[in-house]
Amino acid sequence: MQRLKNEIKEKIITISIAEFLKKGFMAASLRDIARAVGISTGNLYNYFPGKEQLFYAIVEDVKREIDLIGNYAVNRIFWGIFDSDEKMLQYIELISEIHFNLLKKYGREFVILLECSKGTRLQNFKMNLISRTEKSYFHIIKGRGVLGDENIRKYQYLMHIISANYIDGLVKITRNYKSYKMLKSDLYLFNEYHVKGMVTFFRQIPSPVENKLS
């Protein structure tokens, strides 16, 4: 009996993932999900008290992984990419592998969390992720001593655009890959393009020492 209940719960989650991907949270229907599973809507409530609880059960693992990746990537390895080309290439390899492992396991949940969460308490998760990415870039600008530059607002706005494009790029890759080989290749090429562009940009900004000497 317990095995049957577990199988039904897993089927509910599988079908709900497809429903949320297709329609988004607000338009997704518990009645349609229950019908596709082959149970009544009332029986579905025995597994999940409501649509939001079902949604959170689907995205909670990927949300936790994204938070962990952000802290690790920025605090542990991100800062080293400006020290040498070797460290930059190491970072590209590492972050691409981290993204691949995440999206191989939670690709559909990743898209749901970032693109299909309107109407839930996580509807601002994508914007918050972009903001966190933007702030990590902006801290580098601060660390390189250009806060007094008259163009600082331009830099800040640019960091927002770059961050938004980066997150959108990850979503598009996740939506469109046809095989794990393609996913791995696309992620590496995307990170290579992004990181090398960022490093080139930041290396052109005068360091605090250079500012004092000029």
Buried (B, 14 or more C-beta within 10 A) or exposed (E): EEEEEEEBBEBBBBBBBEBBBEEBBEEBEBEBBBBBBEBEEEEBBEBBEEBBEBBBBBBEEBBEBBEEBBEBBBEEBBBEBBEEEEBBBBBBEBBBBBBBEBBBEBBBBBBBBBBBBEBBEBBEBBEEBBBBBBBBBBBBBEBBBBEEBEEBEEBBEBBBEBBBEBBBBBBEBBEEBEEEEEBBBBBBEBBBEBBBEBBEBBEEBBBEEEBEEE
